[in-house]
Amino acid sequence: MKCIVKRHGKCVKFDERKIYASCYSACISCCHLKKTEVEVICEKVTKEVKKWIKTKDEVTSTQIHKEVTKAMKNYNKEASFMYDTHRDVN
């Protein structure tokens, strides 16, 4: 699987569960959606981003963040905004 270059230069193995979890968290914290609706959104976003990653030789976490934001915007703009603006800054 692909190596993801983190913001501080560390390379980690790609884990699609992280995309799903962060998408899920953004949807739950801001939207009045049913759990099943949130799950469908997150599955679609994860699938789209995973497909996008396969076309790249090297991917940074910042690029992934932008792609997730863009993909989420197709399904729920409020959740996309929450995801984009509440990024972990550790």
C-alpha positions as CSV (number, residue, x, y, z in Angstrom):
1,M,0.0,0.0,0.0
2,K,1.0,3.6,-0.5
3,C,3.2,5.6,1.9
4,I,1.6,8.8,3.1
5,V,4.0,11.7,3.8
6,K,2.8,13.4,7.0
7,R,3.2,17.2,7.7
8,H,6.4,16.7,9.5
9,G,8.0,14.4,6.9
10,K,7.3,11.1,8.5
11,C,6.1,8.4,6.1
12,V,3.2,6.1,7.3
13,K,1.3,3.3,5.7
14,F,-2.1,4.4,4.1
15,D,-5.0,3.5,6.3
16,E,-8.4,4.1,4.8
17,R,-10.0,3.7,8.3
18,K,-8.6,7.1,9.2
19,I,-10.4,8.7,6.4
20,Y,-13.7,7.0,7.3
21,A,-13.2,7.9,11.0
22,S,-12.5,11.6,10.4
23,C,-15.4,11.9,7.9
24,Y,-17.7,10.2,10.4
25,S,-16.6,12.5,13.2
26,A,-17.2,15.6,11.1
27,C,-20.6,14.4,10.0
28,I,-21.7,13.4,13.5
29,S,-20.5,16.6,15.1
30,C,-22.4,19.0,12.9
31,C,-25.1,17.3,11.0
32,H,-28.6,16.2,11.8
33,L,-28.2,13.0,9.9
34,K,-29.1,9.4,10.8
35,K,-26.3,7.1,11.6
36,T,-27.0,5.1,8.4
37,E,-26.8,8.3,6.3
38,V,-23.5,9.2,7.9
39,E,-22.1,5.7,7.2
40,V,-23.1,5.9,3.5
41,I,-21.5,9.3,3.1
42,C,-18.3,8.1,4.7
43,E,-18.1,5.0,2.7
44,K,-18.5,7.0,-0.5
45,V,-15.9,9.6,0.5
46,T,-13.5,6.9,1.5
47,K,-14.0,5.0,-1.8
48,E,-13.4,8.2,-3.8
49,V,-10.3,9.2,-2.0
50,K,-8.9,5.7,-2.1
51,K,-9.4,5.6,-5.9
52,W,-7.7,9.0,-6.2
53,I,-4.7,7.8,-4.1
54,K,-4.2,4.8,-6.4
55,T,-3.4,7.2,-9.3
56,K,-0.6,9.0,-7.4
57,D,3.1,8.0,-6.9
58,E,3.4,9.9,-3.6
59,V,0.7,11.5,-1.5
60,T,0.9,13.9,1.4
61,S,-1.5,14.1,4.3
62,T,-2.3,17.7,3.2
63,Q,-3.3,16.4,-0.3
64,I,-5.5,13.8,1.3
65,H,-7.1,16.4,3.5
66,K,-8.0,18.5,0.5
67,E,-9.4,15.5,-1.4
68,V,-11.5,14.4,1.5
69,T,-12.8,17.9,1.9
70,K,-13.7,18.1,-1.8
71,A,-15.4,14.7,-1.8
72,M,-17.4,15.4,1.4
73,K,-18.6,18.7,-0.2
74,N,-20.5,16.5,-2.8
75,Y,-22.5,14.9,0.0
76,N,-22.8,17.4,2.8
77,K,-21.3,20.9,2.7
78,E,-21.7,21.5,6.4
79,A,-19.7,18.4,7.2
80,S,-17.1,19.2,4.7
81,F,-16.6,22.6,6.3
82,M,-16.4,21.0,9.7
83,Y,-13.8,18.5,8.4
84,D,-11.8,21.2,6.7
85,T,-11.7,23.8,9.5
86,H,-11.2,21.4,12.5
87,R,-8.0,19.7,11.4
88,D,-5.8,18.3,14.2
89,V,-2.8,20.6,14.4
90,N,-0.6,18.3,16.5
